Structure formats: structure tokens, C-alpha cells
């Protein structure tokens, strides 16, 4: 396996380099194990169909600021490790897999390893880490170990409560079978992109992706008269719209799938329904003008439909 390395000197260039690969923080999406990223969203971004970059969340900001504290805690728990910040991006041009390790650790007995640093609130830790690190973090660490040719890896979690912090550490050896599955998943992913074969969307999670794919209408009218699934969705929409907050998640998924059916079209034609998804503009005196699409659905009465 041949890899390339680049010392991170510019945030924008780092993001650009990452865009060409499936990275450690993204790989679990290919196994539908990433709680923050779906296969469809990853496909849309890597295929250049939609720009899904979002501002830094408070959780990510917390992790970035407290990352040195995780390293300090690990050093206390493992004083025989030599820990250093891994300020580089590593990737395989062949597999189009990449990673940005948090830290390298050198152990006198085991040689070079990688340390994946996480910060976790105590309630989340007790709920989601009871049986060890979540699978998406394990996959991230396994990919980092493989690409950096490290002999071992560790996940270190800084567990925080109101008045205390605690360090939990899990150590892993290389896992050839898991590495083979990671490589195979990446190869299939890039093959599907080349063939234009997107994965099935998770409508309740991919609604923002649909908005990014179809940001404005083109004024067209699409005939969906023979689409039975759309009729089912429209009936679901009508029912869920009256239920209230308990149905918000399902309603969001239904709206996303309806929007995907229309794509860039402004209007859909089919018996019994009036469906539009038109672009509207709002004048803003502070942040500037904005564009957005509004989905409007109305059931025609039977007399009109006839």
C-alpha cells in the first residue's frame, strides 16, 4: 500500500484534499453506522452534486478546544507512551481513503500507534458507550491505523460531568479482515459514483440533502400521473400534517421524498392533487437577499379531479 502525506498548513486546502477521499470520520457511513452522515449524503458531496459543508457545531468546537486535554489525560494514564500531535493528512490515491489522525503514540513495546481523541458528556457516555466506543469511532480508528501503517491504535475519551473529568482508553491491534472490508466498501462507493448509482436515501435524515440537490425550481411541469408511490406520500403528508409534533420526523421524511420526486420541477401533475415546489425570494436588508423553495400540496376535490 502506498500513501501520501501532507503537513496541514492551510484549512481550506485541507478541506479540498479531504473532498477527494472517503475519510476516517466518514467511513462508517458506507456501513450505515455513522449517526451524523448517511450514505446518500456522502455520495451527494463526493460526487459534487451538493455542497453540504456546515458551520462548526458546538460539540465539534468543544472537541477541538479540549483535544490537548485528552492528550494530557492519556499521558497521565500511559506515562510510557510518547505522545505527539499528528498535524498531517494521510491518504491512499489508489483506494481514495484518507485520514487526519489526532495523535501518534510511540510505545516501547508495541511501536507506533494512533490515538483517536474524543470528548463525551457523562450522560451520553453512560448511554452510548456502555459497551465500549461506538462502531463509527472504531471504524475511524481502524482506518487511521491502516493508512498510517501503525501497529496499534487507541480511542481515548475525556468523559465530562459538571465537576469532574475522567479518561477512558481502549486499545486495538490491526484487524486485517476489517481493513479489507473498509477497502472493499470504498472501492464500491467510488465505482458507484463513476456509474452514477446513488445509494438509497434515508428520507428522515436526508431532507437537507434533498434541499441542497434541488435549491430552486426551473419552471417546468413534470407529469407524475403514473407514480403510485407519490400518491401514497401525498396521502401520508395530508394525514401527518394534522397529527402535530409527534409526527414531525415522519413528516420531514415524506416531504423530502416528495421534493426528490419533483427534483428541479416547479409543478407536478397527477390526478387528484396539486403539488408545487417553487422558488421564492426574500429581500434582506441585513444579510442580503435569499432564495428558498416552498412545497405546497393540496388535494383536489373529486368534482374537480373528474
GIPESUL-V725938 format. One record per backbone hydrogen bond with DSSP energy under -0.5 kcal/mol. NH is the residue of the N-H (numbers start at 1). CO is the residue of the C=O. Records with the same first field share a line. If there is no record, write none. Layout:
# GIPESUL-V725938
NH = CO  CO
This chain:
# GIPESUL-V725938
4 = 91
6 = 89
8 = 87
9 = 7
14 = 10
15 = 11
16 = 12
17 = 13
18 = 14
19 = 15
20 = 16  17
21 = 18
22 = 96
23 = 21
24 = 98
26 = 23
27 = 23
29 = 26
30 = 27
31 = 28
32 = 29
33 = 28
35 = 33
37 = 34
42 = 38
43 = 39
44 = 40
45 = 41
46 = 42
47 = 43
48 = 45
49 = 44
50 = 44
52 = 50
61 = 57
62 = 58
63 = 59
64 = 60
65 = 61
66 = 62
67 = 63
69 = 66
70 = 66
71 = 67
72 = 68
73 = 69
74 = 70
75 = 71
76 = 72
77 = 73
78 = 74
81 = 78
82 = 106
83 = 81
84 = 104
86 = 102
87 = 85
88 = 86
89 = 6
90 = 99
91 = 4
92 = 97
93 = 91
96 = 92
97 = 92
98 = 22
99 = 90
103 = 115
104 = 84
105 = 113
106 = 82
107 = 105  111
108 = 80
111 = 107
113 = 105
114 = 152
115 = 103
116 = 114  154
117 = 115
118 = 156
120 = 158
122 = 160
125 = 121
126 = 122
127 = 123
128 = 124
129 = 124  125
132 = 129
137 = 134
138 = 134
139 = 135
140 = 136
141 = 137
142 = 138
143 = 139
144 = 140
145 = 141
146 = 142
147 = 143
148 = 144
149 = 146
150 = 145
151 = 112
152 = 112
153 = 172
154 = 114
155 = 170
156 = 116  154
157 = 155  168
158 = 118  156
159 = 157  166
160 = 120  158
161 = 164
166 = 159
168 = 157  166
170 = 155
172 = 153
174 = 151
179 = 175
180 = 176
181 = 177
182 = 178
183 = 179
184 = 180
185 = 181
186 = 182
187 = 183
188 = 184
189 = 185
190 = 186
191 = 187
192 = 188
193 = 189
194 = 190
195 = 191
196 = 192  193
197 = 192
198 = 196
203 = 201
205 = 202
206 = 202
210 = 206
211 = 207
212 = 208
213 = 209
214 = 210
215 = 212
218 = 264
222 = 267
224 = 222  269
227 = 224
228 = 226
231 = 227
232 = 228
233 = 229
234 = 230
235 = 231
236 = 232
237 = 233
238 = 234
239 = 235
240 = 236
241 = 237
242 = 239
243 = 239  240
244 = 240
247 = 244
248 = 245
251 = 247
252 = 248
253 = 249
254 = 250
255 = 251
256 = 252
257 = 253
258 = 254
259 = 255
260 = 256
261 = 257
262 = 258
263 = 259
265 = 262
266 = 220
267 = 220
268 = 275
269 = 222
270 = 268  273
273 = 270
274 = 298
275 = 268
276 = 296
277 = 266
278 = 294
280 = 292
282 = 290
290 = 282
292 = 280
294 = 278
295 = 293
296 = 276  294
298 = 274
300 = 272
305 = 301
306 = 302
